[in-house]
Amino acid sequence: MTHFNLYKHLNSSEEGGNWSDSSVHRQAAADRHQLPASRGDILQILGDVTDSVLPIYRSKTMVTVFFSSSDGSFQAWHGSNPATSPPLWQSSVASLFESSTLSGGRIVV
């Protein structure tokens, strides 16, 4: 399942129009891939650069994050393509909360 700032299954006046070119290009690029069956398959989609005009991964992509719901871990890339490079940072949601404190009712990490 992919979502690039457009809803594919929403009954609204937006359906069928008013989508940005970027959203349409990125969705088309993702649709060219087979359904992902592994972490590597997902990273190939997130790092796809096959569309020469508006690829999914661009040099201006600020951060790409891969979340694993099976163990709560996540990996983050900054300034590098997740399909071709290792993550810059790895952690887990649990460790973020373990290392945080409440300060004035807000979680501080």
MOPAC internal coordinates of N, CA, C and O (Angstrom, degrees):
PM7 1SCF
backbone

  N    0.0000 0     0.00 0     0.00 0    0    0    0
  C    1.4396 1     0.00 0     0.00 0    1    0    0
  C    1.5170 1   108.96 1     0.00 0    2    1    0
  O    1.2310 1   120.82 1   -50.43 1    3    2    1
  N    1.2787 1   116.03 1   129.57 1    3    2    1
  C    1.4593 1   120.70 1   179.36 1    5    3    2
  C    1.5175 1   110.21 1  -125.81 1    6    5    3
  O    1.2310 1   121.30 1   -22.57 1    7    6    5
  N    1.3126 1   115.11 1   157.43 1    7    6    5
  C    1.4558 1   121.73 1   178.50 1    9    7    6
  C    1.5235 1   107.33 1  -149.66 1   10    9    7
  O    1.2310 1   120.33 1   -63.19 1   11   10    9
  N    1.3028 1   116.98 1   116.81 1   11   10    9
  C    1.4589 1   122.22 1  -179.74 1   13   11   10
  C    1.5218 1   109.69 1  -121.46 1   14   13   11
  O    1.2310 1   120.97 1  -117.72 1   15   14   13
  N    1.3290 1   115.75 1    62.28 1   15   14   13
  C    1.4621 1   122.49 1  -179.43 1   17   15   14
  C    1.5213 1   112.75 1    59.01 1   18   17   15
  O    1.2310 1   120.51 1  -149.07 1   19   18   17
  N    1.3212 1   116.62 1    30.93 1   19   18   17
  C    1.4534 1   121.09 1   170.91 1   21   19   18
  C    1.5074 1   107.74 1  -149.10 1   22   21   19
  O    1.2310 1   120.68 1   -32.72 1   23   22   21
  N    1.2956 1   116.31 1   147.28 1   23   22   21
  C    1.4563 1   121.46 1  -178.44 1   25   23   22
  C    1.5114 1   109.15 1  -100.25 1   26   25   23
  O    1.2310 1   120.62 1   -54.61 1   27   26   25
  N    1.3286 1   116.42 1   125.39 1   27   26   25
  C    1.4640 1   121.14 1  -176.73 1   29   27   26
  C    1.5173 1   112.13 1   -86.65 1   30   29   27
  O    1.2310 1   119.76 1   155.24 1   31   30   29
  N    1.3112 1   118.07 1   -24.76 1   31   30   29
  C    1.4539 1   121.17 1  -172.73 1   33   31   30
  C    1.5304 1   111.19 1  -129.83 1   34   33   31
  O    1.2310 1   120.58 1  -132.00 1   35   34   33
  N    1.2959 1   116.49 1    48.00 1   35   34   33
  C    1.4522 1   121.51 1  -178.24 1   37   35   34
  C    1.5209 1   108.85 1  -120.39 1   38   37   35
  O    1.2310 1   120.33 1   -52.49 1   39   38   37
  N    1.2967 1   116.97 1   127.51 1   39   38   37
  C    1.4595 1   120.78 1   177.49 1   41   39   38
  C    1.5213 1   108.73 1   -84.33 1   42   41   39
  O    1.2310 1   121.18 1   -85.37 1   43   42   41
  N    1.3117 1   115.36 1    94.63 1   43   42   41
  C    1.4578 1   119.73 1  -179.51 1   45   43   42
  C    1.5149 1   108.83 1  -151.06 1   46   45   43
  O    1.2310 1   121.70 1    -7.50 1   47   46   45
  N    1.3216 1   114.34 1   172.50 1   47   46   45
  C    1.4633 1   118.72 1   178.93 1   49   47   46
  C    1.5231 1   110.71 1   -69.20 1   50   49   47
  O    1.2310 1   120.13 1   162.23 1   51   50   49
  N    1.3401 1   117.35 1   -17.77 1   51   50   49
  C    1.4604 1   120.80 1   179.64 1   53   51   50
  C    1.5186 1   111.57 1   -74.96 1   54   53   51
  O    1.2310 1   120.36 1   155.95 1   55   54   53
  N    1.3241 1   116.93 1   -24.05 1   55   54   53
  C    1.4532 1   120.35 1  -177.36 1   57   55   54
  C    1.5193 1   109.94 1   -60.99 1   58   57   55
  O    1.2310 1   120.71 1   -52.03 1   59   58   57
  N    1.3090 1   116.24 1   127.97 1   59   58   57
  C    1.4515 1   120.90 1   177.83 1   61   59   58
  C    1.5151 1   114.13 1    89.99 1   62   61   59
  O    1.2310 1   119.44 1  -174.40 1   63   62   61
  N    1.3182 1   118.68 1     5.60 1   63   62   61
  C    1.4548 1   118.83 1   179.39 1   65   63   62
  C    1.5035 1   112.51 1  -174.91 1   66   65   63
  O    1.2310 1   121.15 1    -2.91 1   67   66   65
  N    1.3242 1   115.41 1   177.09 1   67   66   65
  C    1.4619 1   123.65 1   177.50 1   69   67   66
  C    1.5266 1   113.99 1    61.45 1   70   69   67
  O    1.2310 1   119.65 1  -152.17 1   71   70   69
  N    1.3030 1   118.28 1    27.83 1   71   70   69
  C    1.4539 1   120.83 1   176.61 1   73   71   70
  C    1.5174 1   109.00 1   -97.75 1   74   73   71
  O    1.2310 1   120.59 1   -33.66 1   75   74   73
  N    1.3040 1   116.47 1   146.34 1   75   74   73
  C    1.4608 1   119.18 1   179.05 1   77   75   74
  C    1.5226 1   109.77 1   -70.68 1   78   77   75
  O    1.2310 1   121.22 1   -29.47 1   79   78   77
  N    1.3227 1   115.27 1   150.53 1   79   78   77
  C    1.4680 1   119.95 1   177.24 1   81   79   78
  C    1.5209 1   110.78 1   -56.87 1   82   81   79
  O    1.2310 1   120.59 1   141.90 1   83   82   81
  N    1.3251 1   116.48 1   -38.10 1   83   82   81
  C    1.4564 1   120.84 1  -179.56 1   85   83   82
  C    1.5232 1   110.74 1   -60.45 1   86   85   83
  O    1.2310 1   119.98 1   133.59 1   87   86   85
  N    1.3323 1   117.65 1   -46.41 1   87   86   85
  C    1.4598 1   121.17 1   179.47 1   89   87   86
  C    1.5197 1   111.32 1   -61.46 1   90   89   87
  O    1.2310 1   120.37 1   137.06 1   91   90   89
  N    1.3173 1   116.90 1   -42.94 1   91   90   89
  C    1.4626 1   121.41 1  -178.85 1   93   91   90
  C    1.5244 1   110.40 1   -65.23 1   94   93   91
  O    1.2310 1   120.20 1   136.05 1   95   94   93
  N    1.3329 1   117.22 1   -43.95 1   95   94   93
  C    1.4729 1   121.10 1  -179.66 1   97   95   94
  C    1.5187 1   111.25 1   -64.88 1   98   97   95
  O    1.2310 1   120.39 1   135.39 1   99   98   97
  N    1.3361 1   116.85 1   -44.61 1   99   98   97
  C    1.4647 1   120.26 1  -177.97 1  101   99   98
  C    1.5241 1   111.43 1   -67.18 1  102  101   99
  O    1.2310 1   120.64 1   140.77 1  103  102  101
  N    1.3399 1   116.38 1   -39.23 1  103  102  101
  C    1.4653 1   118.79 1   177.84 1  105  103  102
  C    1.5243 1   110.37 1   -65.02 1  106  105  103
  O    1.2310 1   120.09 1   138.73 1  107  106  105
  N    1.3282 1   117.43 1   -41.27 1  107  106  105
  C    1.4722 1   120.72 1   179.22 1  109  107  106
  C    1.5256 1   110.46 1   -62.95 1  110  109  107
  O    1.2310 1   120.32 1   140.99 1  111  110  109
  N    1.3374 1   116.98 1   -39.01 1  111  110  109
  C    1.4684 1   120.25 1   178.65 1  113  111  110
  C    1.5258 1   110.20 1   -64.71 1  114  113  111
  O    1.2310 1   120.18 1   136.23 1  115  114  113
  N    1.3144 1   117.27 1   -43.77 1  115  114  113
  C    1.4712 1   120.37 1   178.81 1  117  115  114
  C    1.5231 1   110.78 1   -64.18 1  118  117  115
  O    1.2310 1   120.36 1   142.18 1  119  118  117
  N    1.3267 1   116.91 1   -37.82 1  119  118  117
  C    1.4648 1   121.20 1  -179.28 1  121  119  118
  C    1.5245 1   112.73 1   -66.82 1  122  121  119
  O    1.2310 1   120.12 1   159.24 1  123  122  121
  N    1.3289 1   117.37 1   -20.76 1  123  122  121
  C    1.4710 1   120.27 1   178.21 1  125  123  122
  C    1.5275 1   112.00 1   -74.20 1  126  125  123
  O    1.2310 1   120.34 1   164.98 1  127  126  125
  N    1.3172 1   116.95 1   -15.02 1  127  126  125
  C    1.4664 1   121.68 1   178.46 1  129  127  126
  C    1.5209 1   109.85 1   -87.01 1  130  129  127
  O    1.2310 1   121.13 1   -26.96 1  131  130  129
  N    1.3209 1   115.44 1   153.04 1  131  130  129
  C    1.4666 1   119.53 1   170.80 1  133  131  130
  C    1.5203 1   107.95 1   -70.43 1  134  133  131
  O    1.2310 1   120.61 1   -19.25 1  135  134  133
  N    1.3348 1   116.43 1   160.75 1  135  134  133
  C    1.4565 1   119.13 1   176.35 1  137  135  134
  C    1.5245 1   109.06 1   -57.00 1  138  137  135
  O    1.2310 1   120.16 1   -48.18 1  139  138  137
  N    1.3285 1   117.30 1   131.82 1  139  138  137
  C    1.4581 1   119.42 1  -177.93 1  141  139  138
  C    1.5247 1   111.90 1   -68.52 1  142  141  139
  O    1.2310 1   121.36 1   -40.77 1  143  142  141
  N    1.3240 1   115.01 1   139.23 1  143  142  141
  C    1.4638 1   121.25 1   178.45 1  145  143  142
  C    1.5263 1   111.25 1  -119.57 1  146  145  143
  O    1.2310 1   120.43 1   179.46 1  147  146  145
  N    1.3347 1   116.78 1    -0.54 1  147  146  145
  C    1.4635 1   120.09 1  -176.58 1  149  147  146
  C    1.5256 1   109.69 1  -153.75 1  150  149  147
  O    1.2310 1   121.57 1   -11.54 1  151  150  149
  N    1.3216 1   114.60 1   168.46 1  151  150  149
  C    1.4599 1   121.60 1   175.04 1  153  151  150
  C    1.5286 1   109.78 1   -56.87 1  154  153  151
  O    1.2310 1   120.65 1   135.75 1  155  154  153
  N    1.3232 1   116.37 1   -44.25 1  155  154  153
  C    1.4635 1   120.60 1  -179.71 1  157  155  154
  C    1.5175 1   112.69 1   -60.76 1  158  157  155
  O    1.2310 1   120.51 1   140.75 1  159  158  157
  N    1.3315 1   116.62 1   -39.25 1  159  158  157
  C    1.4692 1   120.10 1   177.30 1  161  159  158
  C    1.5218 1   111.06 1   -62.40 1  162  161  159
  O    1.2310 1   120.50 1   138.50 1  163  162  161
  N    1.3286 1   116.64 1   -41.50 1  163  162  161
  C    1.4664 1   120.63 1  -179.80 1  165  163  162
  C    1.5219 1   110.44 1   -66.58 1  166  165  163
  O    1.2310 1   120.43 1   138.36 1  167  166  165
  N    1.3308 1   116.78 1   -41.64 1  167  166  165
  C    1.4608 1   119.77 1   179.29 1  169  167  166
  C    1.5238 1   111.45 1   -65.57 1  170  169  167
  O    1.2310 1   119.93 1   147.84 1  171  170  169
  N    1.3361 1   117.74 1   -32.16 1  171  170  169
  C    1.4682 1   120.50 1   175.43 1  173  171  170
  C    1.5291 1   110.59 1   -63.37 1  174  173  171
  O    1.2310 1   120.42 1   141.35 1  175  174  173
  N    1.3242 1   116.81 1   -38.65 1  175  174  173
  C    1.4662 1   119.83 1   177.79 1  177  175  174
  C    1.5222 1   110.35 1   -69.26 1  178  177  175
  O    1.2310 1   120.19 1   132.34 1  179  178  177
  N    1.3308 1   117.23 1   -47.66 1  179  178  177
  C    1.4636 1   120.68 1  -179.24 1  181  179  178
  C    1.5253 1   112.21 1   -61.84 1  182  181  179
  O    1.2310 1   120.38 1   151.28 1  183  182  181
  N    1.3209 1   116.88 1   -28.72 1  183  182  181
  C    1.4623 1   120.99 1  -179.23 1  185  183  182
  C    1.5137 1   113.79 1  -100.25 1  186  185  183
  O    1.2310 1   119.90 1  -168.00 1  187  186  185
  N    1.3266 1   117.79 1    12.00 1  187  186  185
  C    1.4705 1   122.06 1  -176.64 1  189  187  186
  C    1.5310 1   111.26 1   -62.49 1  190  189  187
  O    1.2310 1   120.95 1   -50.21 1  191  190  189
  N    1.3269 1   115.79 1   129.79 1  191  190  189
  C    1.4637 1   122.05 1   177.71 1  193  191  190
  C    1.5306 1   110.99 1  -126.62 1  194  193  191
  O    1.2310 1   120.18 1  -157.63 1  195  194  193
  N    1.3290 1   117.26 1    22.37 1  195  194  193
  C    1.4694 1   120.39 1  -174.80 1  197  195  194
  C    1.5227 1   113.43 1   -72.56 1  198  197  195
  O    1.2310 1   119.45 1   155.96 1  199  198  197
  N    1.3166 1   118.65 1   -24.04 1  199  198  197
  C    1.4641 1   120.97 1   176.75 1  201  199  198
  C    1.5269 1   107.40 1   -84.70 1  202  201  199
  O    1.2310 1   120.44 1   -66.39 1  203  202  201
  N    1.3181 1   116.77 1   113.61 1  203  202  201
  C    1.4644 1   120.45 1  -175.00 1  205  203  202
  C    1.5282 1   112.69 1   -71.52 1  206  205  203
  O    1.2310 1   119.72 1   162.64 1  207  206  205
  N    1.3182 1   118.13 1   -17.36 1  207  206  205
  C    1.4554 1   120.89 1  -178.37 1  209  207  206
  C    1.5329 1   111.49 1   -93.24 1  210  209  207
  O    1.2310 1   120.19 1   125.95 1  211  210  209
  N    1.3368 1   117.25 1   -54.05 1  211  210  209
  C    1.4652 1   122.18 1  -177.43 1  213  211  210
  C    1.5286 1   109.83 1  -137.85 1  214  213  211
  O    1.2310 1   119.88 1  -103.47 1  215  214  213
  N    1.3266 1   117.84 1    76.53 1  215  214  213
  C    1.4644 1   120.93 1  -179.28 1  217  215  214
  C    1.5275 1   111.92 1   -71.88 1  218  217  215
  O    1.2310 1   120.92 1   -14.09 1  219  218  217
  N    1.3174 1   115.85 1   165.91 1  219  218  217
  C    1.4678 1   120.37 1   176.78 1  221  219  218
  C    1.5314 1   109.10 1   -65.66 1  222  221  219
  O    1.2310 1   120.42 1   125.38 1  223  222  221
  N    1.3373 1   116.80 1   -54.62 1  223  222  221
  C    1.4644 1   119.94 1   177.05 1  225  223  222
  C    1.5225 1   108.18 1   -93.00 1  226  225  223
  O    1.2310 1   120.94 1   -49.68 1  227  226  225
  N    1.3140 1   115.80 1   130.32 1  227  226  225
  C    1.4672 1   121.70 1   178.27 1  229  227  226
  C    1.5228 1   108.80 1  -129.55 1  230  229  227
  O    1.2310 1   120.76 1   -19.21 1  231  230  229
  N    1.2976 1   116.15 1   160.79 1  231  230  229
  C    1.4664 1   118.89 1   178.87 1  233  231  230
  C    1.5236 1   111.28 1   -61.82 1  234  233  231
  O    1.2310 1   120.09 1   157.22 1  235  234  233
  N    1.3167 1   117.43 1   -22.78 1  235  234  233
  C    1.4663 1   119.79 1   178.55 1  237  235  234
  C    1.5324 1   113.15 1   -91.18 1  238  237  235
  O    1.2310 1   119.83 1  -175.48 1  239  238  237
  N    1.3388 1   117.92 1     4.52 1  239  238  237
  C    1.4658 1   120.66 1   175.65 1  241  239  238
  C    1.5275 1   107.54 1   -62.44 1  242  241  239
  O    1.2310 1   120.59 1   -59.62 1  243  242  241
  N    1.3229 1   116.47 1   120.38 1  243  242  241
  C    1.4605 1   119.48 1  -174.96 1  245  243  242
  C    1.5237 1   111.73 1   -72.73 1  246  245  243
  O    1.2310 1   120.31 1   126.64 1  247  246  245
  N    1.3270 1   117.02 1   -53.36 1  247  246  245
  C    1.4600 1   121.08 1  -176.87 1  249  247  246
  C    1.5222 1   109.13 1  -146.91 1  250  249  247
  O    1.2310 1   120.79 1   -41.01 1  251  250  249
  N    1.3140 1   116.10 1   138.99 1  251  250  249
  C    1.4580 1   122.39 1   171.12 1  253  251  250
  C    1.5153 1   106.34 1  -118.70 1  254  253  251
  O    1.2310 1   120.39 1   -48.45 1  255  254  253
  N    1.3392 1   116.85 1   131.55 1  255  254  253
  C    1.4638 1   121.07 1  -178.80 1  257  255  254
  C    1.5232 1   108.91 1  -127.90 1  258  257  255
  O    1.2310 1   121.10 1   -45.69 1  259  258  257
  N    1.3263 1   115.50 1   134.31 1  259  258  257
  C    1.4628 1   122.62 1   175.37 1  261  259  258
  C    1.5197 1   107.51 1  -111.80 1  262  261  259
  O    1.2310 1   120.38 1   -61.15 1  263  262  261
  N    1.3314 1   116.88 1   118.85 1  263  262  261
  C    1.4572 1   122.44 1   177.90 1  265  263  262
  C    1.5174 1   109.55 1  -103.14 1  266  265  263
  O    1.2310 1   120.58 1   -44.55 1  267  266  265
  N    1.3275 1   116.50 1   135.45 1  267  266  265
  C    1.4568 1   121.71 1   174.99 1  269  267  266
  C    1.5211 1   108.45 1  -106.75 1  270  269  267
  O    1.2310 1   120.80 1   -68.00 1  271  270  269
  N    1.3191 1   116.08 1   112.00 1  271  270  269
  C    1.4654 1   119.16 1  -179.00 1  273  271  270
  C    1.5286 1   112.13 1   -72.84 1  274  273  271
  O    1.2310 1   120.21 1   161.26 1  275  274  273
  N    1.3237 1   117.21 1   -18.74 1  275  274  273
  C    1.4732 1   119.02 1  -177.92 1  277  275  274
  C    1.5262 1   112.59 1   -70.64 1  278  277  275
  O    1.2310 1   119.87 1   147.38 1  279  278  277
  N    1.3292 1   117.86 1   -32.62 1  279  278  277
  C    1.4639 1   119.19 1  -179.24 1  281  279  278
  C    1.5316 1   113.80 1  -130.82 1  282  281  279
  O    1.2310 1   119.85 1  -176.89 1  283  282  281
  N    1.3183 1   117.89 1     3.11 1  283  282  281
  C    1.4629 1   120.74 1   177.50 1  285  283  282
  C    1.5128 1   114.31 1    76.28 1  286  285  283
  O    1.2310 1   120.19 1  -168.70 1  287  286  285
  N    1.3221 1   117.23 1    11.30 1  287  286  285
  C    1.4628 1   119.45 1   179.69 1  289  287  286
  C    1.5249 1   110.33 1   -86.21 1  290  289  287
  O    1.2310 1   121.27 1   -18.26 1  291  290  289
  N    1.3196 1   115.18 1   161.74 1  291  290  289
  C    1.4564 1   119.55 1   172.58 1  293  291  290
  C    1.5152 1   109.94 1  -148.32 1  294  293  291
  O    1.2310 1   121.66 1   -23.57 1  295  294  293
  N    1.3119 1   114.44 1   156.43 1  295  294  293
  C    1.4576 1   122.58 1   179.02 1  297  295  294
  C    1.5173 1   107.55 1  -129.91 1  298  297  295
  O    1.2310 1   120.49 1   -36.19 1  299  298  297
  N    1.3147 1   116.66 1   143.81 1  299  298  297
  C    1.4586 1   120.69 1  -177.43 1  301  299  298
  C    1.5248 1   110.97 1  -130.13 1  302  301  299
  O    1.2310 1   121.38 1   -37.93 1  303  302  301
  N    1.3220 1   114.96 1   142.07 1  303  302  301
  C    1.4561 1   123.96 1   176.51 1  305  303  302
  C    1.5161 1   107.88 1  -119.62 1  306  305  303
  O    1.2310 1   120.18 1   -42.99 1  307  306  305
  N    1.3073 1   117.25 1   137.01 1  307  306  305
  C    1.4606 1   122.61 1   175.60 1  309  307  306
  C    1.5265 1   107.16 1  -133.52 1  310  309  307
  O    1.2310 1   120.81 1   -61.22 1  311  310  309
  N    1.3103 1   116.06 1   118.78 1  311  310  309
  C    1.4569 1   120.06 1   177.62 1  313  311  310
  C    1.5137 1   113.88 1    75.03 1  314  313  311
  O    1.2310 1   119.96 1  -164.55 1  315  314  313
  N    1.3233 1   117.68 1    15.45 1  315  314  313
  C    1.4595 1   119.88 1   177.88 1  317  315  314
  C    1.5289 1   110.21 1  -147.12 1  318  317  315
  O    1.2310 1   120.99 1   -28.78 1  319  318  317
  N    1.2989 1   115.72 1   151.22 1  319  318  317
  C    1.4544 1   122.40 1  -177.27 1  321  319  318
  C    1.5317 1   109.78 1   -77.73 1  322  321  319
  O    1.2310 1   120.01 1   -56.04 1  323  322  321
  N    1.3345 1   117.59 1   123.96 1  323  322  321
  C    1.4663 1   119.99 1  -178.23 1  325  323  322
  C    1.5267 1   113.92 1   -67.05 1  326  325  323
  O    1.2310 1   120.25 1   162.53 1  327  326  325
  N    1.3205 1   117.13 1   -17.47 1  327  326  325
  C    1.4671 1   119.71 1   178.70 1  329  327  326
  C    1.5225 1   111.74 1   -79.74 1  330  329  327
  O    1.2310 1   120.48 1   161.70 1  331  330  329
  N    1.3356 1   116.69 1   -18.30 1  331  330  329
  C    1.4623 1   119.17 1  -173.63 1  333  331  330
  C    1.5221 1   114.71 1  -127.27 1  334  333  331
  O    1.2310 1   120.09 1  -177.48 1  335  334  333
  N    1.3375 1   117.44 1     2.52 1  335  334  333
  C    1.4622 1   118.66 1  -177.83 1  337  335  334
  C    1.5260 1   110.62 1  -143.61 1  338  337  335
  O    1.2310 1   120.69 1   -22.42 1  339  338  337
  N    1.3385 1   116.29 1   157.58 1  339  338  337
  C    1.4690 1   119.47 1   178.44 1  341  339  338
  C    1.5307 1   109.82 1   -73.85 1  342  341  339
  O    1.2310 1   120.43 1   -20.50 1  343  342  341
  N    1.3321 1   116.79 1   159.50 1  343  342  341
  C    1.4692 1   118.98 1   178.97 1  345  343  342
  C    1.5243 1   111.23 1   -67.24 1  346  345  343
  O    1.2310 1   121.21 1   -29.84 1  347  346  345
  N    1.3118 1   115.29 1   150.16 1  347  346  345
  C    1.4600 1   121.67 1   176.87 1  349  347  346
  C    1.5279 1   110.63 1   -78.31 1  350  349  347
  O    1.2310 1   120.99 1   149.91 1  351  350  349
  N    1.3350 1   115.70 1   -30.09 1  351  350  349
  C    1.4584 1   120.61 1  -175.84 1  353  351  350
  C    1.5138 1   109.54 1  -146.15 1  354  353  351
  O    1.2310 1   120.68 1   -38.73 1  355  354  353
  N    1.3399 1   116.31 1   141.27 1  355  354  353
  C    1.4561 1   122.71 1   176.45 1  357  355  354
  C    1.5172 1   108.39 1  -133.94 1  358  357  355
  O    1.2310 1   121.20 1   -39.04 1  359  358  357
  N    1.3232 1   115.32 1   140.96 1  359  358  357
  C    1.4570 1   119.42 1   178.81 1  361  359  358
  C    1.5179 1   108.29 1  -162.81 1  362  361  359
  O    1.2310 1   121.28 1    14.79 1  363  362  361
  N    1.3208 1   115.16 1  -165.21 1  363  362  361
  C    1.4642 1   120.17 1   175.39 1  365  363  362
  C    1.5226 1   108.23 1  -139.45 1  366  365  363
  O    1.2310 1   121.52 1   -24.16 1  367  366  365
  N    1.3078 1   114.70 1   155.84 1  367  366  365
  C    1.4601 1   119.56 1   178.39 1  369  367  366
  C    1.5248 1   109.01 1   -61.68 1  370  369  367
  O    1.2310 1   120.19 1   138.82 1  371  370  369
  N    1.3208 1   117.24 1   -41.18 1  371  370  369
  C    1.4630 1   121.15 1  -179.76 1  373  371  370
  C    1.5264 1   111.27 1   -59.16 1  374  373  371
  O    1.2310 1   119.99 1   136.24 1  375  374  373
  N    1.3305 1   117.63 1   -43.76 1  375  374  373
  C    1.4597 1   119.47 1  -178.07 1  377  375  374
  C    1.5246 1   111.65 1   -67.22 1  378  377  375
  O    1.2310 1   120.04 1   150.08 1  379  378  377
  N    1.3218 1   117.53 1   -29.92 1  379  378  377
  C    1.4643 1   118.89 1   176.36 1  381  379  378
  C    1.5199 1   110.85 1   -63.16 1  382  381  379
  O    1.2310 1   120.70 1   137.80 1  383  382  381
  N    1.3367 1   116.27 1   -42.20 1  383  382  381
  C    1.4536 1   119.82 1  -179.30 1  385  383  382
  C    1.5250 1   111.91 1   -75.60 1  386  385  383
  O    1.2310 1   119.99 1   148.47 1  387  386  385
  N    1.3237 1   117.62 1   -31.53 1  387  386  385
  C    1.4615 1   120.61 1   177.36 1  389  387  386
  C    1.5185 1   111.37 1   -66.11 1  390  389  387
  O    1.2310 1   120.49 1   145.34 1  391  390  389
  N    1.3287 1   116.66 1   -34.66 1  391  390  389
  C    1.4599 1   120.19 1  -176.16 1  393  391  390
  C    1.5205 1   112.70 1   -94.76 1  394  393  391
  O    1.2310 1   119.84 1  -172.29 1  395  394  393
  N    1.3247 1   117.91 1     7.71 1  395  394  393
  C    1.4547 1   120.25 1  -178.64 1  397  395  394
  C    1.5214 1   111.24 1  -105.80 1  398  397  395
  O    1.2310 1   121.35 1   -20.48 1  399  398  397
  N    1.2856 1   115.02 1   159.52 1  399  398  397
  C    1.4618 1   121.39 1   178.26 1  401  399  398
  C    1.5152 1   108.80 1  -129.32 1  402  401  399
  O    1.2310 1   121.31 1   -20.77 1  403  402  401
  N    1.3071 1   115.09 1   159.23 1  403  402  401
  C    1.4613 1   119.90 1   175.14 1  405  403  402
  C    1.5183 1   108.57 1   -88.43 1  406  405  403
  O    1.2310 1   121.35 1   -47.86 1  407  406  405
  N    1.3160 1   115.03 1   132.14 1  407  406  405
  C    1.4641 1   120.42 1   178.47 1  409  407  406
  C    1.5315 1   106.38 1  -135.12 1  410  409  407
  O    1.2310 1   120.72 1   -72.25 1  411  410  409
  N    1.3004 1   116.22 1   107.75 1  411  410  409
  C    1.4576 1   119.38 1  -179.08 1  413  411  410
  C    1.5161 1   113.17 1    61.70 1  414  413  411
  O    1.2310 1   120.42 1  -146.73 1  415  414  413
  N    1.3445 1   116.80 1    33.27 1  415  414  413
  C    1.4556 1   120.90 1   179.61 1  417  415  414
  C    1.5146 1   113.88 1    82.72 1  418  417  415
  O    1.2310 1   120.13 1  -177.26 1  419  418  417
  N    1.3288 1   117.36 1     2.74 1  419  418  417
  C    1.4649 1   121.76 1   179.18 1  421  419  418
  C    1.5166 1   109.66 1  -114.49 1  422  421  419
  O    1.2310 1   120.88 1   -34.89 1  423  422  421
  N    1.3204 1   115.92 1   145.11 1  423  422  421
  C    1.4700 1   119.92 1   176.65 1  425  423  422
  C    1.5111 1   108.43 1   -80.55 1  426  425  423
  O    1.2310 1   120.78 1   -50.96 1  427  426  425
  N    1.3258 1   116.11 1   129.04 1  427  426  425
  C    1.4556 1   122.82 1   177.91 1  429  427  426
  C    1.5026 1   108.13 1  -114.32 1  430  429  427
  O    1.2310 1   120.15 1   -55.77 1  431  430  429
  N    1.3204 1   117.32 1   124.23 1  431  430  429
  C    1.4572 1   121.79 1  -179.39 1  433  431  430
  C    1.5048 1   109.61 1  -101.85 1  434  433  431
  O    1.2310 1   120.10 1   180.00 1  435  434  433

